[in-house]
Amino acid sequence: MKHIFLFVLAGVMFTSCKKFLAEEPNSFLAPENYYKTAEDAFIALTGAYDALGSGSETFIARRLQYLTWYASDEALAPTLAAQKPLDEFSYVADNGDVSRVWNNMYAAINASNIVINRVAGIQMNDSLKTQYLAEAHFLRALCYFYGVRLWGDLPLVIIEVKALSEVDIARSPVGDIYGQIITDLEYAGQHLAPTNQNGRARKGAAKALLAKVYLTRASSVAAQAGDYQQCADLCTEVIAMPQHELLADYEKAIGAEDEFNRESLFEWQGDRTLISSGEHSIFGAFSLPRGMFVIPGQTASDGGSIACEIPYFNKYPDDDYRKECTFYTSGPDKDGNTVTWQQLSVPYPSPAKKYIDKTATTRDAGAFSGNFVVLRLADVYLMKAEALNEISGPTTEAYDMINAIRERARNRDGVNPSATPADLEGLTKETFRDAVLEERVLELGFEGHRWFDLVRTKRLVQTIKAIHPEYPVEDKHLLFPVPANEILLNPKIKQNPEWK
């Protein structure tokens, strides 16, 4: 973490965020000469959002998914040699992707801290100032929530770093990290507006994220009585918000051509027009089916870097609408002949449909790759079903939540509805728990939740061993190792147990 703050000592750099910023800020601005106007505050906030992902490389834009997709039963990396250790559980503490996520996460945290620490003193409209501060609290909480689930104890930095000595600190316990996350999200949930510009946090996002925090903490070493009830209550509040609703057609709930819809709560926005800073999503380009030409101008080398594990793919019933909305299973080859995924040069199912703009007319990766949806309302329904079941078993309301998701899938696109998936009934607390986890597979596949679900339910090891008995996965993989370089730079940081 220490080396990522070096830029602070030379002055703060803010990059242009053309997602919602009309004017480009200056590249380098000394802190003592900055943070004086409402425009300065907005540019600082823009820098915090931009830190979530830039250049298709950093944090949410790419590397976070490498850690969580490949190290679960969801995805594999047939064409990426550097990522195979993640998929095969042979990675070590100096793994490049683990280091990048750690560094980028703390860079984003520091960008949020700059807003929180500096904007409070700017003379500007109080309502606007409060909104900006609430957004920064949301972003900081989001970063720490990813971090506490990936590494457990973390160095807790809530001030703007101005000197390297300020990051020579030990890791704080998981309970303290959760406490800070909850404090930030309570502030954000209280002060954010129900609506906001696309790509920015709003009240429903803060409350939904807080619900997920409580649900996750409930099964952690920091669990507290009432966590499940807090989750259920927040889910109820979000579901009742008139700004959000389950869309009638599952295919419209996530996708490049349907971004920022009423089911979406928060999305990292990958520009679909390449700009000089190269901000775009790689998910569509990397998850294309190699050898199946589904995008105009696609070349033989496109795709195959993010492919679906076959056992995970087989969890989807053939007549479940969500399967055809997630995967390319057949399509034209270079000669126009129809081929199936088994016939591809990289013979794995392709999960590209959630990230490719199917209306695109260009091969440009930045033109057809979609956003990364961090939270959407279907997740809230399933979180509420899970929390209610943990409180008092499968109640009528818990069934209502999960069956609403299944009914939407059953209705398909409104034309020719099917009998699959049928409503659930007659389950025990244990079988309902299993059913919710499997429903999350079908509903939220390749949306960044699977690894976290397997870890918080303590099912990662058994799940991986069931499909890859030869992989050396063990309990230590419930957390990632602290990057080796961080321990060398800061002797106060200790490594996670069993990692070297």
TILUMDREN-801984 format. One record per residue (C-alpha): residue number from 1; residue in three letters; y, x, z. Coordinates in nm, 4 decimals. Layout:
residues N
   n res       yy       xx       zz
 NUM ALA        Y        X        Z
...
END
This chain:
residues 500
   n res       yy       xx       zz
   1 MET   0.0000   0.0000   0.0000
   2 LYS   0.2374   0.2829   0.0850
   3 HIS   0.2892   0.4110  -0.2666
   4 ILE   0.3702   0.0690  -0.4091
   5 PHE   0.6913   0.0546  -0.2058
   6 LEU   0.8335   0.3800  -0.3416
   7 PHE   1.0477   0.1844  -0.5841
   8 VAL   1.2333   0.0277  -0.2930
   9 LEU   1.3769   0.3610  -0.1902
  10 ALA   1.5318   0.4178  -0.5307
  11 GLY   1.6663   0.0648  -0.5653
  12 VAL   1.5142  -0.2716  -0.6320
  13 MET   1.3938  -0.3522  -0.9811
  14 PHE   1.3740  -0.7069  -1.1035
  15 THR   1.2078  -0.7882  -1.4337
  16 SER   1.3070  -1.0714  -1.6597
  17 CYS   1.1122  -1.3904  -1.6020
  18 LYS   1.1678  -1.6010  -1.9115
  19 LYS   0.9499  -1.8804  -1.7740
  20 PHE   1.2437  -2.0457  -1.5994
  21 LEU   1.5280  -1.7922  -1.6086
  22 ALA   1.7957  -1.8402  -1.8701
  23 GLU   1.9719  -1.5063  -1.8341
  24 GLU   1.8196  -1.1606  -1.8116
  25 PRO   1.9175  -0.9680  -1.4966
  26 ASN   2.0038  -0.6017  -1.4997
  27 SER   1.7015  -0.3762  -1.4748
  28 PHE   1.8058  -0.1681  -1.1728
  29 LEU   2.0360  -0.2873  -0.8970
  30 ALA   2.1031  -0.1132  -0.5689
  31 PRO   2.0360  -0.3453  -0.2704
  32 GLU   2.3689  -0.2676  -0.1005
  33 ASN   2.5556  -0.3870  -0.4092
  34 TYR   2.3445  -0.6930  -0.4651
  35 TYR   2.2448  -1.0225  -0.2995
  36 LYS   2.5989  -1.1580  -0.2863
  37 THR   2.5939  -1.4708  -0.5056
  38 ALA   2.3758  -1.7703  -0.5848
  39 GLU   2.2918  -1.6043  -0.9154
  40 ASP   2.1727  -1.2949  -0.7281
  41 ALA   1.9552  -1.5179  -0.5107
  42 PHE   1.7996  -1.6821  -0.8125
  43 ILE   1.7268  -1.3486  -0.9792
  44 ALA   1.5617  -1.2288  -0.6580
  45 LEU   1.3479  -1.5422  -0.6532
  46 THR   1.2610  -1.4847  -1.0172
  47 GLY   1.1395  -1.1379  -0.9237
  48 ALA   0.9093  -1.2881  -0.6608
  49 TYR   0.7515  -1.5240  -0.9120
  50 ASP   0.7276  -1.2497  -1.1699
  51 ALA   0.5382  -1.0319  -0.9227
  52 LEU   0.2482  -1.2790  -0.9297
  53 GLY   0.1596  -1.1553  -1.2750
  54 SER   0.3243  -0.9575  -1.5498
  55 GLY   0.2052  -0.7946  -1.8672
  56 SER  -0.1334  -0.9741  -1.8528
  57 GLU  -0.2404  -0.7058  -1.6071
  58 THR  -0.1313  -0.7736  -1.2548
  59 PHE  -0.2645  -0.9913  -0.9757
  60 ILE  -0.3035  -1.3560  -1.0824
  61 ALA  -0.2553  -1.2660  -1.4475
  62 ARG  -0.5858  -1.0815  -1.4658
  63 ARG  -0.7223  -0.8553  -1.1933
  64 LEU  -0.7731  -1.1178  -0.9230
  65 GLN  -1.0101  -1.3012  -1.1555
  66 TYR  -1.2017  -0.9820  -1.2218
  67 LEU  -1.2766  -0.9561  -0.8508
  68 THR  -1.3654  -1.3196  -0.7898
  69 TRP  -1.5275  -1.4259  -1.1175
  70 TYR  -1.7499  -1.1255  -1.1736
  71 ALA  -1.8503  -1.0894  -0.8082
  72 SER  -1.9840  -1.4453  -0.7963
  73 ASP  -2.2550  -1.6306  -0.9887
  74 GLU  -1.9899  -1.7643  -1.2262
  75 ALA  -1.9121  -1.4919  -1.4785
  76 LEU  -2.0279  -1.1584  -1.6118
  77 ALA  -1.8600  -0.8841  -1.8145
  78 PRO  -2.0797  -0.8029  -2.1163
  79 THR  -1.8151  -0.5934  -2.2939
  80 LEU  -1.6136  -0.4423  -2.0067
  81 ALA  -1.7839  -0.1307  -1.8735
  82 ALA  -1.5244  -0.0768  -1.5992
  83 GLN  -1.5917  -0.4223  -1.4552
  84 LYS  -1.9722  -0.4070  -1.4553
  85 PRO  -1.9811  -0.2646  -1.1006
  86 LEU  -1.8083  -0.5812  -0.9786
  87 ASP  -2.0666  -0.7979  -1.1496
  88 GLU  -2.3585  -0.5850  -1.0313
  89 PHE  -2.2299  -0.5255  -0.6750
  90 SER  -2.2268  -0.1497  -0.7211
  91 TYR  -1.8507  -0.1137  -0.6744
  92 VAL  -1.7117   0.1228  -0.4092
  93 ALA  -1.3894   0.1604  -0.2132
  94 ASP  -1.2087   0.3481  -0.4912
  95 ASN  -1.2729   0.0720  -0.7473
  96 GLY  -0.9705   0.0439  -0.9734
  97 ASP  -0.9556  -0.3350  -0.9827
  98 VAL  -0.9798  -0.3635  -0.6042
  99 SER  -0.6913  -0.1177  -0.5706
 100 ARG  -0.4818  -0.2968  -0.8305
 101 VAL  -0.5180  -0.6349  -0.6618
 102 TRP  -0.4281  -0.4878  -0.3214
 103 ASN  -0.1244  -0.3047  -0.4611
 104 ASN  -0.0039  -0.5943  -0.6726
 105 MET  -0.0490  -0.8383  -0.3855
 106 TYR   0.1701  -0.6284  -0.1575
 107 ALA   0.4276  -0.5793  -0.4317
 108 ALA   0.4461  -0.9599  -0.4610
 109 ILE   0.4681  -0.9931  -0.0814
 110 ASN   0.7568  -0.7477  -0.0738
 111 ALA   0.9336  -0.9351  -0.3525
 112 SER   0.9030  -1.2533  -0.1443
 113 ASN   1.0222  -1.0704   0.1665
 114 ILE   1.3322  -0.9575  -0.0219
 115 VAL   1.4208  -1.3207  -0.0928
 116 ILE   1.3493  -1.4322   0.2628
 117 ASN   1.5383  -1.1439   0.4248
 118 ARG   1.8349  -1.1178   0.1870
 119 VAL   1.9066  -1.4665   0.0534
 120 ALA   1.9545  -1.6090   0.4027
 121 GLY   2.2815  -1.4156   0.4307
 122 ILE   2.4288  -1.5191   0.0957
 123 GLN   2.7209  -1.7633   0.0962
 124 MET   2.5977  -2.0368  -0.1376
 125 ASN   2.5018  -2.4023  -0.1465
 126 ASP   2.2890  -2.4621   0.1640
 127 SER   2.0482  -2.6994  -0.0067
 128 LEU   1.9858  -2.4558  -0.2908
 129 LYS   1.9479  -2.1665  -0.0479
 130 THR   1.6902  -2.3590   0.1537
 131 GLN   1.4978  -2.4396  -0.1637
 132 TYR   1.4856  -2.0748  -0.2692
 133 LEU   1.3747  -1.9652   0.0776
 134 ALA   1.1038  -2.2313   0.0828
 135 GLU   0.9721  -2.1120  -0.2524
 136 ALA   0.9598  -1.7539  -0.1273
 137 HIS   0.7718  -1.8627   0.1861
 138 PHE   0.5209  -2.0410  -0.0361
 139 LEU   0.4709  -1.7333  -0.2539
 140 ARG   0.4262  -1.5035   0.0452
 141 ALA   0.1744  -1.7430   0.1976
 142 LEU  -0.0174  -1.7640  -0.1294
 143 CYS  -0.0420  -1.3844  -0.1455
 144 TYR  -0.1555  -1.3453   0.2142
 145 PHE  -0.4068  -1.6280   0.1731
 146 TYR  -0.5663  -1.4447  -0.1166
 147 GLY  -0.5561  -1.1242   0.0843
 148 VAL  -0.7089  -1.2531   0.4076
 149 ARG  -1.0000  -1.3991   0.2137
 150 LEU  -1.0529  -1.0831   0.0106
 151 TRP  -1.0178  -0.8239   0.2892
 152 GLY  -1.0004  -0.9990   0.6269
 153 ASP  -0.7623  -0.8122   0.8596
 154 LEU  -0.4464  -0.7002   0.6787
 155 PRO  -0.1283  -0.5031   0.7436
 156 LEU   0.1148  -0.7856   0.8156
 157 VAL   0.4497  -0.7056   0.6519
 158 ILE   0.7130  -0.9803   0.6765
 159 ILE   1.0277  -0.7744   0.6316
 160 GLU   1.1706  -0.6112   0.3240
 161 VAL   1.0356  -0.2560   0.3101
 162 LYS   1.3192  -0.0033   0.2921
 163 ALA   1.1403   0.3099   0.4146
 164 LEU   0.7858   0.4400   0.3806
 165 SER   0.7558   0.4615   0.7586
 166 GLU   0.7784   0.0827   0.7722
 167 VAL   0.4365   0.0470   0.6095
 168 ASP   0.2564   0.2924   0.8374
 169 ILE   0.1054   0.0040   1.0316
 170 ALA  -0.2418  -0.1024   1.1306
 171 ARG  -0.4241  -0.4114   1.0094
 172 SER  -0.3498  -0.7317   1.2003
 173 PRO  -0.6397  -0.9597   1.2951
 174 VAL  -0.7424  -1.2461   1.0684
 175 GLY  -0.6085  -1.4982   1.3200
 176 ASP  -0.2599  -1.3470   1.3038
 177 ILE  -0.2645  -1.3503   0.9238
 178 TYR  -0.3621  -1.7166   0.9208
 179 GLY  -0.0893  -1.7883   1.1743
 180 GLN   0.1734  -1.6371   0.9445
 181 ILE   0.0357  -1.8205   0.6412
 182 ILE   0.0506  -2.1520   0.8263
 183 THR   0.4055  -2.0846   0.9475
 184 ASP   0.5195  -2.0048   0.5937
 185 LEU   0.3524  -2.3106   0.4425
 186 GLU   0.4818  -2.5458   0.7091
 187 TYR   0.8331  -2.4248   0.6284
 188 ALA   0.7690  -2.4608   0.2556
 189 GLY   0.6150  -2.8067   0.2954
 190 GLN   0.9117  -2.9238   0.4974
 191 HIS   1.1841  -2.7912   0.2678
 192 LEU   1.0452  -2.7925  -0.0863
 193 ALA   1.1331  -3.0860  -0.3077
 194 PRO   0.8549  -3.3106  -0.4439
 195 THR   0.9511  -3.1992  -0.7944
 196 ASN   1.0618  -2.8651  -0.9336
 197 GLN   1.0872  -2.6822  -1.2626
 198 ASN   0.7601  -2.5944  -1.4323
 199 GLY   0.5938  -2.2896  -1.2853
 200 ARG   0.7703  -2.3171  -0.9483
 201 ALA   0.6450  -2.4358  -0.6115
 202 ARG   0.6965  -2.7891  -0.4888
 203 LYS   0.6078  -2.9909  -0.1816
 204 GLY   0.2658  -3.1064  -0.3018
 205 ALA   0.1634  -2.7486  -0.3767
 206 ALA   0.2624  -2.6267  -0.0294
 207 LYS   0.0777  -2.9070   0.1478
 208 ALA  -0.2326  -2.8728  -0.0703
 209 LEU  -0.2412  -2.4979  -0.0155
 210 LEU  -0.2042  -2.5530   0.3587
 211 ALA  -0.4973  -2.7961   0.3468
 212 LYS  -0.7072  -2.5247   0.1811
 213 VAL  -0.5943  -2.2768   0.4458
 214 TYR  -0.7169  -2.5041   0.7259
 215 LEU  -1.0440  -2.5751   0.5453
 216 THR  -1.1051  -2.2020   0.4998
 217 ARG  -1.0018  -2.1039   0.8514
 218 ALA  -1.2396  -2.3670   0.9916
 219 SER  -1.5403  -2.1545   0.8960
 220 SER  -1.3814  -1.8162   0.9732
 221 VAL  -1.3732  -1.5978   1.2829
 222 ALA  -1.0278  -1.7464   1.3523
 223 ALA  -1.1456  -2.1110   1.3485
 224 GLN  -0.9604  -2.3537   1.5718
 225 ALA  -1.0428  -2.7033   1.6853
 226 GLY  -0.8794  -2.9544   1.4551
 227 ASP  -0.8824  -2.7395   1.1405
 228 TYR  -1.0901  -2.9920   0.9468
 229 GLN  -0.8745  -3.2809   1.0640
 230 GLN  -0.5587  -3.0942   0.9659
 231 CYS  -0.7100  -3.0388   0.6213
 232 ALA  -0.8054  -3.4055   0.5813
 233 ASP  -0.4629  -3.5281   0.6927
 234 LEU  -0.2778  -3.2998   0.4534
 235 CYS  -0.5066  -3.4024   0.1670
 236 THR  -0.4320  -3.7668   0.2419
 237 GLU  -0.0605  -3.6903   0.2275
 238 VAL  -0.0835  -3.5088  -0.1060
 239 ILE  -0.3041  -3.7744  -0.2670
 240 ALA  -0.0502  -4.0403  -0.1672
 241 MET   0.2425  -3.8567  -0.3289
 242 PRO   0.3636  -4.0525  -0.6330
 243 GLN   0.4388  -3.7310  -0.8227
 244 HIS   0.0677  -3.6529  -0.8598
 245 GLU  -0.2359  -3.8363  -0.9893
 246 LEU  -0.5826  -3.7720  -1.1281
 247 LEU  -0.5509  -3.7886  -1.5036
 248 ALA  -0.7796  -4.0388  -1.6737
 249 ASP  -0.9282  -3.7736  -1.9050
 250 TYR  -1.0782  -3.4613  -1.7472
 251 GLU  -1.0101  -3.2582  -2.0615
 252 LYS  -0.6366  -3.3177  -2.0135
 253 ALA  -0.6417  -3.1992  -1.6512
 254 ILE  -0.6341  -2.8310  -1.7426
 255 GLY  -0.5605  -2.6576  -2.0702
 256 ALA  -0.2959  -2.4683  -2.2585
 257 GLU  -0.1721  -2.7732  -2.4455
 258 ASP  -0.1653  -2.9864  -2.1277
 259 GLU   0.0139  -2.7530  -1.8888
 260 PHE   0.2135  -2.8800  -1.5904
 261 ASN   0.0650  -3.2284  -1.6023
 262 ARG   0.0689  -3.4759  -1.3138
 263 GLU  -0.2625  -3.3495  -1.1779
 264 SER  -0.1360  -2.9927  -1.1618
 265 LEU   0.0084  -2.8762  -0.8301
 266 PHE   0.0821  -2.5097  -0.9009
 267 GLU   0.0229  -2.2911  -1.2065
 268 TRP   0.0866  -1.9271  -1.2823
 269 GLN   0.2568  -1.9493  -1.6185
 270 GLY   0.1449  -1.7186  -1.8944
 271 ASP   0.3968  -1.7291  -2.1782
 272 ARG   0.2382  -1.8355  -2.5043
 273 THR   0.4894  -1.6382  -2.7086
 274 LEU   0.4581  -1.2653  -2.6659
 275 ILE   0.7815  -1.1043  -2.5536
 276 SER   0.8817  -0.7450  -2.5066
 277 SER   0.7554  -0.7378  -2.1487
 278 GLY   0.4163  -0.8603  -2.2678
 279 GLU   0.3852  -1.1470  -2.0224
 280 HIS   0.0920  -1.3580  -2.1271
 281 SER  -0.2491  -1.4725  -2.0115
 282 ILE  -0.5612  -1.2903  -2.1280
 283 PHE  -0.8055  -1.5602  -2.0231
 284 GLY  -0.8264  -1.7351  -2.3592
 285 ALA  -0.8584  -1.4163  -2.5646
 286 PHE  -1.1131  -1.2593  -2.3303
 287 SER  -1.3306  -1.5688  -2.2900
 288 LEU  -1.3638  -1.6470  -2.6614
 289 PRO  -1.7232  -1.6675  -2.7882
 290 ARG  -1.7672  -1.3437  -2.9818
 291 GLY  -1.9129  -1.4231  -3.3216
 292 MET  -1.8092  -1.7903  -3.3091
 293 PHE  -1.4816  -1.8335  -3.4951
 294 VAL  -1.3084  -2.1178  -3.3148
 295 ILE  -0.9478  -1.9901  -3.3438
 296 PRO  -0.7656  -1.9284  -3.6741
 297 GLY  -0.7527  -1.5569  -3.7465
 298 GLN  -1.0129  -1.4645  -3.4842
 299 THR  -1.1808  -1.1324  -3.5569
 300 ALA  -1.5385  -1.0269  -3.4933
 301 SER  -1.4394  -0.8175  -3.1920
 302 ASP  -1.2568  -1.0984  -3.0109
 303 GLY  -1.3928  -1.2403  -2.6911
 304 GLY  -1.7053  -1.1795  -2.4926
 305 SER  -1.5293  -1.0072  -2.2017
 306 ILE  -1.5451  -1.3129  -1.9759
 307 ALA  -1.8764  -1.4922  -2.0253
 308 CYS  -2.0626  -1.7452  -1.8152
 309 GLU  -2.3743  -1.6565  -1.6209
 310 ILE  -2.6555  -1.8651  -1.7718
 311 PRO  -2.7791  -2.0030  -1.4344
 312 TYR  -2.4254  -2.1190  -1.3583
 313 PHE  -2.3990  -2.2793  -1.7016
 314 ASN  -2.7304  -2.4551  -1.6389
 315 LYS  -2.5866  -2.6271  -1.3330
 316 TYR  -2.3964  -2.8531  -1.5743
 317 PRO  -2.6059  -3.1499  -1.6922
 318 ASP  -2.5996  -3.1720  -2.0710
 319 ASP  -2.4418  -3.5169  -2.0634
 320 ASP  -2.1724  -3.4304  -1.8079
 321 TYR  -1.8406  -3.4520  -1.9934
 322 ARG  -1.7077  -3.1545  -1.7990
 323 LYS  -1.9596  -2.9279  -1.9676
 324 GLU  -1.8255  -2.9930  -2.3153
 325 CYS  -1.4682  -2.9640  -2.1851
 326 THR  -1.5345  -2.6188  -2.0385
 327 PHE  -1.7652  -2.4356  -2.2796
 328 TYR  -1.7929  -2.3539  -2.6465
 329 THR  -2.1659  -2.3949  -2.7037
 330 SER  -2.1633  -2.4144  -3.0833
 331 GLY  -1.9219  -2.3516  -3.3672
 332 PRO  -1.8707  -2.1809  -3.7024
 333 ASP  -1.9627  -1.8213  -3.7707
 334 LYS  -1.7612  -1.6058  -4.0126
 335 ASP  -1.9306  -1.7741  -4.3091
 336 GLY  -1.8710  -2.1266  -4.1823
 337 ASN  -2.2274  -2.1862  -4.0705
 338 THR  -2.2787  -2.3560  -3.7343
 339 VAL  -2.4217  -2.1261  -3.4681
 340 THR  -2.5027  -2.1770  -3.1007
 341 TRP  -2.4147  -1.9488  -2.8132
 342 GLN  -2.7711  -1.8121  -2.8081
 343 GLN  -2.7092  -1.6711  -3.1582
 344 LEU  -2.3860  -1.4883  -3.0738
 345 SER  -2.3508  -1.1118  -3.0746
 346 VAL  -2.2689  -1.1539  -2.7044
 347 PRO  -2.5222  -1.4307  -2.6267
 348 TYR  -2.3679  -1.6059  -2.3290
 349 PRO  -2.1892  -1.9401  -2.2952
 350 SER  -1.8145  -1.9118  -2.3425
 351 PRO  -1.5828  -2.0801  -2.0860
 352 ALA  -1.2834  -2.0493  -2.3178
 353 LYS  -1.1952  -2.4180  -2.3582
 354 LYS  -0.9933  -2.4291  -2.0370
 355 TYR  -0.7712  -2.1418  -2.1504
 356 ILE  -0.7358  -2.1765  -2.5253
 357 ASP  -0.4689  -2.3921  -2.6825
 358 LYS  -0.6920  -2.5838  -2.9218
 359 THR  -0.3867  -2.6813  -3.1265
 360 ALA  -0.2927  -2.3167  -3.1896
 361 THR  -0.2494  -2.2025  -3.5474
 362 THR  -0.2254  -1.8310  -3.4753
 363 ARG  -0.4593  -1.5630  -3.3435
 364 ASP  -0.1850  -1.4046  -3.1291
 365 ALA  -0.3339  -1.3845  -2.7784
 366 GLY  -0.0029  -1.4819  -2.6230
 367 ALA   0.0150  -1.7893  -2.8427
 368 PHE  -0.3034  -1.9635  -2.7422
 369 SER  -0.3851  -1.8492  -2.3893
 370 GLY  -0.3184  -2.0988  -2.1146
 371 ASN  -0.1843  -2.0811  -1.7628
 372 PHE  -0.3912  -2.0071  -1.4566
 373 VAL  -0.3990  -2.3263  -1.2505
 374 VAL  -0.3977  -2.2232  -0.8857
 375 LEU  -0.4179  -2.5783  -0.7467
 376 ARG  -0.4746  -2.9227  -0.8894
 377 LEU  -0.5298  -3.2634  -0.7346
 378 ALA  -0.9056  -3.2847  -0.7992
 379 ASP  -0.9467  -2.9904  -0.5632
 380 VAL  -0.7605  -3.1882  -0.2966
 381 TYR  -1.0001  -3.4833  -0.3347
 382 LEU  -1.2991  -3.2541  -0.2899
 383 MET  -1.1416  -3.0714   0.0048
 384 LYS  -1.0841  -3.4038   0.1776
 385 ALA  -1.4433  -3.5134   0.1127
 386 GLU  -1.5696  -3.1869   0.2613
 387 ALA  -1.3414  -3.1993   0.5653
 388 LEU  -1.4266  -3.5609   0.6471
 389 ASN  -1.7962  -3.4830   0.6225
 390 GLU  -1.7603  -3.1888   0.8616
 391 ILE  -1.5762  -3.4124   1.1093
 392 SER  -1.8125  -3.7095   1.1161
 393 GLY  -2.0628  -3.6947   0.8331
 394 PRO  -2.0422  -3.8705   0.4954
 395 THR  -1.8065  -4.1573   0.5731
 396 THR  -1.7095  -4.4250   0.3225
 397 GLU  -1.3815  -4.2437   0.2636
 398 ALA  -1.5630  -3.9154   0.2020
 399 TYR  -1.7797  -4.0873  -0.0592
 400 ASP  -1.4662  -4.2420  -0.2131
 401 MET  -1.3178  -3.8974  -0.2621
 402 ILE  -1.6127  -3.7329  -0.4348
 403 ASN  -1.7063  -4.0442  -0.6312
 404 ALA  -1.3524  -4.0707  -0.7697
 405 ILE  -1.4057  -3.7282  -0.9250
 406 ARG  -1.7468  -3.8262  -1.0601
 407 GLU  -1.6152  -4.1563  -1.1960
 408 ARG  -1.3443  -3.9740  -1.3906
 409 ALA  -1.6092  -3.7482  -1.5461
 410 ARG  -1.8300  -4.0473  -1.6196
 411 ASN  -1.5471  -4.2253  -1.8014
 412 ARG  -1.5142  -3.9232  -2.0301
 413 ASP  -1.2088  -3.9612  -2.2562
 414 GLY  -1.2126  -4.3391  -2.2249
 415 VAL  -1.4383  -4.3765  -2.5278
 416 ASN  -1.8150  -4.4176  -2.4887
 417 PRO  -1.8420  -4.3635  -2.1126
 418 SER  -2.1761  -4.2371  -1.9851
 419 ALA  -2.3978  -4.2936  -1.6836
 420 THR  -2.3570  -3.9317  -1.5723
 421 PRO  -2.2627  -3.8377  -1.3093
 422 ALA  -2.3613  -4.1383  -1.1020
 423 ASP  -2.1917  -4.2156  -0.7718
 424 LEU  -2.3403  -4.0510  -0.4655
 425 GLU  -2.4838  -4.2465  -0.1734
 426 GLY  -2.7353  -4.2203   0.1082
 427 LEU  -2.6815  -3.8518   0.1878
 428 THR  -2.7045  -3.6752   0.5198
 429 LYS  -2.4265  -3.4520   0.6486
 430 GLU  -2.6148  -3.1473   0.5210
 431 THR  -2.6957  -3.2867   0.1773
 432 PHE  -2.3418  -3.4207   0.1367
 433 ARG  -2.2115  -3.0715   0.2181
 434 ASP  -2.4354  -2.9310  -0.0569
 435 ALA  -2.3252  -3.2045  -0.2978
 436 VAL  -1.9563  -3.1257  -0.2494
 437 LEU  -2.0136  -2.7569  -0.3151
 438 GLU  -2.2046  -2.8367  -0.6350
 439 GLU  -1.9361  -3.0834  -0.7412
 440 ARG  -1.6828  -2.8058  -0.7090
 441 VAL  -1.8928  -2.6041  -0.9560
 442 LEU  -1.8750  -2.8773  -1.2180
 443 GLU  -1.5176  -2.9868  -1.1579
 444 LEU  -1.3458  -2.6545  -1.0913
 445 GLY  -1.5518  -2.4071  -1.2917
 446 PHE  -1.3577  -2.0962  -1.3973
 447 GLU  -1.0493  -2.2037  -1.2045
 448 GLY  -1.0716  -1.9311  -0.9422
 449 HIS  -1.2504  -2.1059  -0.6548
 450 ARG  -1.6200  -2.0176  -0.6749
 451 TRP  -1.6256  -1.6775  -0.5003
 452 PHE  -1.4083  -1.8105  -0.2193
 453 ASP  -1.6340  -2.1167  -0.1821
 454 LEU  -1.9475  -1.9026  -0.1635
 455 VAL  -1.7912  -1.6691   0.0917
 456 ARG  -1.6492  -1.9337   0.3252
 457 THR  -1.9815  -2.1230   0.3225
 458 LYS  -2.1739  -1.7963   0.3791
 459 ARG  -2.3781  -1.8514   0.0618
 460 LEU  -2.2738  -1.5565  -0.1513
 461 VAL  -2.5691  -1.3308  -0.0786
 462 GLN  -2.8398  -1.5943  -0.1194
 463 THR  -2.6787  -1.7311  -0.4356
 464 ILE  -2.6575  -1.3913  -0.6069
 465 LYS  -3.0058  -1.2887  -0.4920
 466 ALA  -3.1491  -1.6088  -0.6388
 467 ILE  -3.0342  -1.5173  -0.9899
 468 HIS  -3.0220  -1.1371  -0.9639
 469 PRO  -3.2744  -1.0244  -0.7029
 470 GLU  -3.2248  -0.6652  -0.8170
 471 TYR  -2.8542  -0.6573  -0.7234
 472 PRO  -2.7777  -0.4789  -0.3926
 473 VAL  -2.5606  -0.7620  -0.2603
 474 GLU  -2.5422  -0.7891   0.1179
 475 ASP  -2.3233  -0.9285   0.3944
 476 LYS  -2.0658  -0.6513   0.3549
 477 HIS  -1.9748  -0.8058   0.0189
 478 LEU  -1.8268  -1.1078   0.1963
 479 LEU  -1.5190  -0.8851   0.2072
 480 PHE  -1.3965  -0.6258  -0.0389
 481 PRO  -1.3425  -0.2690   0.0773
 482 VAL  -0.9913  -0.1591   0.1625
 483 PRO  -0.8878   0.0706  -0.1241
 484 ALA  -0.9809   0.4276  -0.0354
 485 ASN  -0.6371   0.5573  -0.1278
 486 GLU  -0.4706   0.3259   0.1248
 487 ILE  -0.6753   0.4772   0.4065
 488 LEU  -0.5837   0.8279   0.2925
 489 LEU  -0.2133   0.7422   0.2846
 490 ASN  -0.2080   0.5451   0.6104
 491 PRO  -0.4476   0.6701   0.8808
 492 LYS  -0.3740   0.3592   1.0889
 493 ILE  -0.5717   0.1497   0.8392
 494 LYS  -0.9433   0.1352   0.9117
 495 GLN  -1.2097   0.0477   0.6549
 496 ASN  -1.4095  -0.2751   0.6605
 497 PRO  -1.7499  -0.2399   0.8303
 498 GLU  -2.0301  -0.0874   0.6241
 499 TRP  -1.7933   0.0312   0.3503
 500 LYS  -1.7304   0.4009   0.3005
END
